[in-house]
Amino acid sequence: MTFEIDAAYIGLLGGALTNLSLLPQIIKAVRTKSVKDVSIAMFWVLFAGIFCWLIYGLLLDDLVIIVMNLCSLGLVGAMIYLYYRYL
């Protein structure tokens, strides 16, 4: 038996899991209104890395890379906003 897996599905799954990984930190920050244990430097570096991936996706015209990284930028951007709001 052989399985053919479309690369786009793997990309969507990876992007979805990556984005979901950011939600617990965002939810905790909103609930507790505290960011004292958050490394803002890590989130800024992550933001820069995701931005590079977005540019890469645009250059390749790869919709999966573009959409997933736009979502990631939004979530990381939200965490950066919460950091400065609750600081």
CYANA upper distance limits for C-alpha pairs under 8 A (distance plus 0.5 A):
  5 ILE  CA      9 TYR  CA      7.79
  5 ILE  CA     10 ILE  CA      8.21
  6 ASP  CA     10 ILE  CA      7.48
  7 ALA  CA     11 GLY  CA      6.72
  8 ALA  CA     12 LEU  CA      6.57
  8 ALA  CA     64 VAL  CA      7.13
  9 TYR  CA     13 LEU  CA      6.59
 10 ILE  CA     14 GLY  CA      6.56
 11 GLY  CA     15 GLY  CA      6.48
 11 GLY  CA     64 VAL  CA      6.97
 11 GLY  CA     65 ILE  CA      7.88
 12 LEU  CA     16 ALA  CA      6.45
 12 LEU  CA     64 VAL  CA      6.86
 12 LEU  CA     68 MET  CA      7.77
 13 LEU  CA     17 LEU  CA      6.64
 14 GLY  CA     18 THR  CA      6.58
 15 GLY  CA     19 ASN  CA      6.61
 15 GLY  CA     65 ILE  CA      8.48
 15 GLY  CA     68 MET  CA      5.76
 15 GLY  CA     69 ASN  CA      8.07
 16 ALA  CA     20 LEU  CA      6.56
 16 ALA  CA     68 MET  CA      7.68
 17 LEU  CA     21 SER  CA      6.67
 18 THR  CA     22 LEU  CA      7.62
 18 THR  CA     72 SER  CA      8.22
 19 ASN  CA     23 LEU  CA      7.67
 19 ASN  CA     68 MET  CA      8.28
 19 ASN  CA     71 CYS  CA      7.56
 19 ASN  CA     72 SER  CA      6.10
 19 ASN  CA     75 LEU  CA      7.81
 20 LEU  CA     24 PRO  CA      8.36
 22 LEU  CA     26 ILE  CA      7.06
 22 LEU  CA     75 LEU  CA      7.33
 22 LEU  CA     76 VAL  CA      7.86
 23 LEU  CA     27 ILE  CA      6.45
 23 LEU  CA     75 LEU  CA      8.19
 24 PRO  CA     28 LYS  CA      6.53
 25 GLN  CA     29 ALA  CA      6.65
 25 GLN  CA     79 MET  CA      8.31
 26 ILE  CA     30 VAL  CA      6.73
 26 ILE  CA     75 LEU  CA      8.49
 26 ILE  CA     78 ALA  CA      8.05
 26 ILE  CA     79 MET  CA      6.32
 26 ILE  CA     82 LEU  CA      8.37
 27 ILE  CA     31 ARG  CA      6.57
 28 LYS  CA     32 THR  CA      6.43
 28 LYS  CA     33 LYS  CA      8.31
 29 ALA  CA     33 LYS  CA      5.70
 29 ALA  CA     34 SER  CA      5.91
 29 ALA  CA     35 VAL  CA      6.37
 29 ALA  CA     82 LEU  CA      7.51
 30 VAL  CA     34 SER  CA      8.08
 30 VAL  CA     82 LEU  CA      8.02
 33 LYS  CA     86 TYR  CA      6.38
 34 SER  CA     86 TYR  CA      6.30
 34 SER  CA     87 LEU  CA      7.78
 35 VAL  CA     82 LEU  CA      8.19
 35 VAL  CA     83 TYR  CA      6.20
 35 VAL  CA     86 TYR  CA      6.87
 35 VAL  CA     87 LEU  CA      7.01
 36 LYS  CA     87 LEU  CA      7.78
 38 VAL  CA     83 TYR  CA      8.19
 39 SER  CA     43 PHE  CA      7.31
 40 ILE  CA     44 TRP  CA      6.74
 40 ILE  CA     80 ILE  CA      7.45
 40 ILE  CA     83 TYR  CA      7.67
 41 ALA  CA     45 VAL  CA      6.69
 42 MET  CA     46 LEU  CA      6.53
 43 PHE  CA     47 PHE  CA      6.47
 43 PHE  CA     76 VAL  CA      7.04
 43 PHE  CA     79 MET  CA      8.15
 43 PHE  CA     80 ILE  CA      7.25
 44 TRP  CA     48 ALA  CA      6.76
 44 TRP  CA     80 ILE  CA      8.05
 45 VAL  CA     49 GLY  CA      6.68
 46 LEU  CA     50 ILE  CA      6.56
 46 LEU  CA     76 VAL  CA      8.08
 47 PHE  CA     51 PHE  CA      6.56
 47 PHE  CA     73 LEU  CA      6.75
 47 PHE  CA     76 VAL  CA      6.73
 47 PHE  CA     77 GLY  CA      7.78
 48 ALA  CA     52 CYS  CA      6.82
 49 GLY  CA     53 TRP  CA      6.88
 50 ILE  CA     54 LEU  CA      6.66
 50 ILE  CA     69 ASN  CA      6.53
 50 ILE  CA     72 SER  CA      7.54
 50 ILE  CA     73 LEU  CA      6.97
 51 PHE  CA     55 ILE  CA      6.85
 51 PHE  CA     69 ASN  CA      7.84
 51 PHE  CA     73 LEU  CA      7.55
 52 CYS  CA     56 TYR  CA      6.66
 53 TRP  CA     57 GLY  CA      6.62
 53 TRP  CA     65 ILE  CA      7.80
 53 TRP  CA     66 ILE  CA      8.45
 53 TRP  CA     69 ASN  CA      7.25
 54 LEU  CA     58 LEU  CA      6.71
 54 LEU  CA     65 ILE  CA      7.14
 54 LEU  CA     66 ILE  CA      5.88
 54 LEU  CA     69 ASN  CA      5.98
 54 LEU  CA     70 LEU  CA      7.42
 55 ILE  CA     59 LEU  CA      6.64
 55 ILE  CA     66 ILE  CA      8.46
 56 TYR  CA     60 LEU  CA      6.75
 57 GLY  CA     61 ASP  CA      6.21
 57 GLY  CA     62 ASP  CA      5.57
 57 GLY  CA     63 LEU  CA      7.61
 57 GLY  CA     64 VAL  CA      8.39
 57 GLY  CA     65 ILE  CA      5.52
 57 GLY  CA     66 ILE  CA      5.62
 58 LEU  CA     62 ASP  CA      6.97
 58 LEU  CA     63 LEU  CA      8.46
 58 LEU  CA     66 ILE  CA      6.80
 61 ASP  CA     66 ILE  CA      8.38
 62 ASP  CA     66 ILE  CA      6.74
 63 LEU  CA     67 VAL  CA      6.47
 64 VAL  CA     68 MET  CA      6.50
 65 ILE  CA     69 ASN  CA      6.49
 66 ILE  CA     70 LEU  CA      6.59
 67 VAL  CA     71 CYS  CA      6.78
 68 MET  CA     72 SER  CA      6.70
 69 ASN  CA     73 LEU  CA      6.46
 70 LEU  CA     74 GLY  CA      6.75
 71 CYS  CA     75 LEU  CA      6.86
 72 SER  CA     76 VAL  CA      6.54
 73 LEU  CA     77 GLY  CA      6.19
 74 GLY  CA     78 ALA  CA      6.54
 75 LEU  CA     79 MET  CA      6.85
 76 VAL  CA     80 ILE  CA      6.72
 77 GLY  CA     81 TYR  CA      6.63
 78 ALA  CA     82 LEU  CA      6.64
 79 MET  CA     83 TYR  CA      6.59
 80 ILE  CA     84 TYR  CA      7.04
 81 TYR  CA     85 ARG  CA      6.57
 82 LEU  CA     86 TYR  CA      6.41
 83 TYR  CA     87 LEU  CA      6.25
